[in-house]
Amino acid sequence: MFASESVSQLDNRARELVITRAGYAAGSQFVFSQHCKAASKHGVPEEQIKAITHWQVSEVFDAKERAVLAWADALIYDNGRASDELFDALHSHFSDEDILELTYHVMGYNLHAVCCRTLRLEYDDVPERIKEVAVPGDGEASDWAGSAWQSKE
């Protein structure tokens, strides 16, 4: 190894939490499923793995883990628009290098997830999940707002 090279200091649990959440947030069953298994292998408790999908309202994550999960959400759901408060919370637990590595993992697995969905690989070989729902029976679409939206003259 060259003297200028360094070995990652990022702990495996944080890495797997952020990748698993990235797979879920990006909508890839393959990435999510594979990294649930990797998370378990690296010591993430089963109750946390089950709660990754709804981490915001779960009580099984500490402040460090919540910061990691929020970081994944900010990068994927908010296209990288993370608040200063979130960055400060993350930075209270991780070095600049660790944050760069976490960011790299999230964005790398976001790419992987999108490719899996687009190419319908493995567990992502499913039809479109969001479709228009037909009007029940022989009815017509109703005007749910009724006349309340019409101007009164």
Secondary structure, DSSP 8 states (H G I E B T S, - for coil): --TT-------HHHHHHHHHHHHHHTT-HHHHHHHHHHHHHTT--HHHHHHGGGGGG-SS--HHHHHHHHHHHHHHTTTT---HHHHHHHHTTS-HHHHHHHHHHHHHHHHHHHHHHHTT-GGG----S------STT-----TTGGGGS---
